[in-house]
Amino acid sequence: MMISDLKHGLFKYDVKDYYAILGVPISASPKDVRLRYLKIAYQLHPDTNRAETEAEKQKASMILSKLVNPAYENLYKDNLRKECQLIFSEIGRRLASDQYKITIGSDTAKKLLQEERNLDKVYLETLEKLAPEQYHDLDKLSIKIALISELNMVYLMRQKNPNFKSASSQPQIVVSEAGISQSSGKNVPVMNTNNPPVSDNPPPKATVSRIDKLIASAKQHLENGNYEQGILDLREAVKIDASSSTVHALLGSLYMKQNNLVYARIHINKAIALNSNDSIALQAQKELKEIEKKEKSAPESTVKSTKEVKGSKPTDKGKEKSKDGKGKKEPPKIFGIPLW
């Protein structure tokens, strides 16, 4: 199972809900994320999981590496977590404005939707009930993640729009062991999680829309001086379409703001090569030439060196040994964290 296989809750809107994968609240601190990750990793790691067959062990190991580890990395590191929070804030605002078009129906999400006074309390209590059993049955894992992600979706929308309500005629999400499907009193087509309808995820539309969002977000970060966040947006955009001159031009501009002229020059030149008439690329090229001209004319003592000071080679002091002084095997580690 990979993140791209998840199709419900926030995943349906092209949002990677790492919180749902780990089963932690959206307000979780790095410490909370770490503790939850250790519990899941202990269940899935080849040295500690209790699977009876080799196939089950391999499945657990794959879920750990392809699903859980990326979620942990994105929520534990400060810069990546801030990026997730920015995306969640934006998707919550957008979905709240289209409240009558959103499909909400699982019992947990409906209960949160109808809560009037204790939104945060009910959200946390519901999540605490779902999370402990999340990774016990890996065959039902996608269902558990979908339930938590839908809960997160409702919570975000209620935060942005406290008066959020769903239409009475709106289809419901029915949860079963076979998967999550849509149904209502009317003839509503059933969604198959193994073979979702093409209309739910049209590649061309989703790709263009996603790049537009990332470019708009990067421009906003550029205006606000949040250069690192803008660069993160555009790195994601490059993965979607590496031939976009606008993406490379903006990347060059952001690197230039960070005084990283080497990377700035690479991306600006790439943008010009892709589209010699790109206005953003031409403006960035002009600014880069002015900066380089000033550096050449400035006294040598005032020019900042971009070279890093070479340090000594790392010693073996920090390296972990497989056994301690008594010959006892030490616990396996993931991201440098011992599992027991």
Secondary structure, 3 states (H helix, E strand, C coil): CCHHHCCCHHHHHCCCCHHHHHCCCCCCCHHHHHHHHHHHHHHHCCCCCCCCCHHHHHHHHHHHHHHHHHHHHHHHCHHHHHHHHHHHHHHHHHHHHCHHHCCCCCHHHHHHHHCCCCHHHHHHHHHHHHHHHCCCCHHHHHHHHHHHHHHHHHHHHHHHCCCCCCCCCCCEEEEECCEEEEECCCCCCCCCCCCCCHHHCCHHHHHHHHHHHHHHHHHHHHHHCCHHHHHHHHHHHHHHCCCCHHHHHHHHHHHHHCCCHHHHHHHHHHHHHHCCCCHHHHHHHHHHHHHHHHHHHCCHHHCCCCCCCCCCCCCCCCCCCCECCCCCECCCEECCEECC
